[in-house]
Amino acid sequence: PKHHHLSHHMPTSPNVSTTESSTTHQQHQQSNPSGSVSNSIINQQFPLYLNSALTTRRNVDASTSHHQQDSTTEIDPTTTHMQNIITQSANQYDGIIDQLDILVTCLKITGLSNQMINAILVDTMSSIIRKYYDSQRVQNMLFRYFEHQPAFFNVLLQDANFRRIVYELSERYSSCEFLAWMVRWIAEKSEYRTELKAVASGATSQYDVFQKALLDSLLKIAHIHSEGDLNSDMMKDFCNLCAHSECTYVYSQCVLQTISNRTQNPHARAHFRRISDELESHAIATSNTPETLLRKILFLIREHQLIDELPDVRVDNNTNPFTDITNSIVTMLSQHQTFASDIVKLYKHYTSNNQPPIEFLRHADLLKLLLQDLYNPKSPKPRSDRTKYIHLLSLASVRSPHDTEAIQSLKKAFVETIDVCSDKSSVRNLVHTMTALRPFTQHNVICMGILIWIQNVFNDPDSYGTSEPKNVKIYLSLIEEIAFKHQSLRPTVLNATKSLLQRKEGVDAMQAMDLHRLFAQIFIYILRLGHVLETIQCIRDVATHVDLTILRFIVHQVLGLVAPPYSTAFLQQFCELLCFSRTQDALKEKKGSSSVRQFISHALESKSLRPDANMMKVLQSYL
């Protein structure tokens, strides 16, 4: 493939001959005394030794023109070396840099701002790099001509756009040593490791790079004292990093389980256990590995670590004493439902004198399965079966399995709330129902059950009063109270509200608009509580399901609550929301409103936002 040249807006592609680019610029500048945008910047950005290359090229041209006068002119080895580079580059020159100069000139004539011109240029040059990159040729040329790291690499890799291209190319050319070197260089810089965590493969396929990125992630997680402080972007990046391959997944789970088992802080232990569960859920959703195997891996790690750390555990004839328990749990998790035989088996183990470690029950998906069975008003469990469910849930939810008083208190709360939610008349007398449930909202696990019950009520088309705003307000008041009391449940509240808003059965258009406005107020309430990024993500998810007036209401409410300085993640997410076609339609009549214009002006002036050409075009249309 031909080698192409890039200007300062995007650092030069690895297969680009920078010498040829600079030489062409020198010739172009001689024919164009006024110069061009690209000429001036290239002279500023490329290293000094390239200026020597320019001088060498001029000497070569001069020696060629006077060859007949002095055919015995000698050129030293360095000159010959640079001559070869220049000659090879010149033979493959396609004039891309001149085309880019013309593009910039035309865009300036149209009156576009420099920022938008830069965005268009970046997109154009990025596509050139992706199309013409030749990993083998780059590797041969660079390792042949440069014995040491070229000085301009540091300049290139400081550019965020170029690093993004490096990550993409490393995905496609995982065996390219040159790209591997650049990724390792990036990993050495702590300020760039956050970017590596968002890369699914290529960059993290190298163990040393993966280890540094994992350590950096764990150090950040360790400084978060509350479960609710983990935002979705942080978890997404962490899970992408750890679930890159089977090896990185198993290694990460071993590290998380070791930290969880050895920490003395119960909050930190639960925190890392939750992260481990979310990593498992992410791997199940994105991996081709069978779910049963992924589930079994996590429990095998827990089994062996507990055997090593608990002195009272006896292993006879290489028989694992916990296999029976973990097999029952893995079966239910893999089938996404509970089985009476497995529940009875677990109940017998955890009521025996030799009680197994409670850690096996503390799995988020297992607790959710048990709660779904108990808080389902359409198929309530018999009281004899409830006792077993409640015992397992109570043991898993208290801080210490030896705290008898806390276990009995939680069991009582389960019994009373399940009786209320199982009563079919409870939905007809909501004031009385909410009064009965509110005293037990101090328990996190009880609140999870109540949220499941509310979702079941709304998902039942035959349920009474779920389309009447006055009844919906009563349900939502309890949801707001749960969100206020339990920070860790706010993501669950957001997901529950999102599912309620997206339901279509049994609701006509006018009722849907009234209900959507009520549900939108839940988003705004949780935003007021400081749960920002996850709330914006939920708003983006439901943007296609709500009326334009509701969407306009949400946008203006959000802008009325936030104020600069904005985080990079918030700027990116909210600008993407503003670029949705439905959001543009919703704000069409009021694009000139002061709150929208002020936010967009601030966003465009911010150095942290890096919009592409399409986003830049849409954002400027609001102004």
Secondary structure, DSSP 8 states (H G I E B T S, - for coil): -------TTS---TTS-HHHHHHHHHHHHHH-TT--HHHHHHHHHS-HHHHHHHHHHHHHHHHHHTTTT-TT----HHHHHHHHHHHHHHHT---HHHHHHHHHHHHHHTT--HHHHHHHHHHHHHHHHHHH--HHHHHHHHHHH-SS--THHHHHHTSHHHHHHHHHHHHH-TT-HHHHHHHHHHHHSGGGHHHHHT--SGGGGSHHHHHHHHHHHHHHHHT--SGGG--HHHHHHHHHHHTSSHHHHHHHHHHHHHHHHH---HHHHHHHHHHHHHHHHHHHHH-SS-HHHHHHHHHHHHHHHHHHH-TT----TT--TTHHHHHHHHHHHHHTS--HHHHHHHHHHTTSSS---GGGT--HHHHHHHHHHHT-TTS---HHHHHHHHHHHHHHHSS-TT-HHHHHHHHHHHHHHHHHHH-GGGGTSHHHHHHHHGGGTTSHHHHHHHHHHHHHHHH-TT-TTTTSHHHHHHHHHHHHHHHHH-GGGHHHHHHHHHHHHT--TT--HHHHHHHHHHHHHHHHHHHHTT-HHHHHHHHHHHTTTS-HHHHHHHHHHHHHH--SS--HHHHHHHHHHHHSHHHHHHTSTTTT-HHHHHHHHHHHH-SS----HHHHHHHHHH-
